[in-house]
Amino acid sequence: MGASFIGLTPEARPRYHAGMSARVRKLIGLFAILAFLAFYVWLVTAIGEHIPAHWAAQLAFYGVAGFAWFVPIMPLIAWMNRGR
């Protein structure tokens, strides 16, 4: 059968970590980041088609959009690197 831990003190019992391993978190995070970025590129492109053709408006929009993707990704990256 299996090993019985009855009668063992809590310190003597083997410790099982029910959490996710860092490797699995990083794999999940990789696919989540790729999916988010694909959606984000589609969204920025769709919105960018409606921006006036003036260079300053396009520069402002794409400049902000080029940095804004990082804000929603930060919590995911922090989650991926937790428990190293």
N, C-alpha and C positions, 0 to 999 in steps of 0.2 A: 504494500500500500504506500502511503506517503509518510513523510517524516512528521511526527507529532511534536508540537512545541508546547504541549501542556506541561506545566510544572517548571518551565524555564522562566527565568526572570526577564523582564523586558530588555535588559542590556544584553542578554545571551541570545535572544532571538535574532535570526537574520533579518536584516533590514531590506525591505523591498521598496524600490522607488517607483511609484505609480505614474510619475510624470513622464513626459515625452523626452526622448533623448535630443541632444543638440543637433545631431545629424538629421533626424526626422523633421525637427523644427525648421532647419535650414532648407531642406528639400521642399517642404510645404511653402515656406516663404519665397523660395525661388519661383515656383509656379504662380503664387499670388502676385508677386511683383511683375512678372511677365504679362499676366492677364490684365492687371491694372494699367500697365504702361500701354498695352495694345488699345484698351478702351480710352485712355487719356489722349493718345495720339489721334484716334478717331474723333474724339470730342473737340480737341483743339483745332483740328483740320476743318470740322463742320462749322465751328464758330468763326474760324478765320476767314471763311468764304464770305462772311457778312461784314467784315471789317472794311472800312473805306480804303480805297486804293492809295491813299496818301502814305508816303514812306514813314512819317512820324507815327501815325496811328498803328501801322503794321509793326514798326519797331517796338513800340510800347506794348502792344498785345503779345507779340511773340517773345519779347524779353521777359515779361511777367510770367507767361505760360511756360517758358523754358526753365524757370526756377520753381514754379508753384507745384510741380509734380512731387517735389521732395517732401513737402509738408505732410501729405497723407501717408507717405511711405515710412516716415520716421518711427511711428509706433510699431509698425511691422518689423522694421530692422531691429528695434530694441527688443521685441519679443523673440526674434530669431537668435539674438546674442545672449539671451538670459540663460543663466545656469551653465556657463562655459566651464 
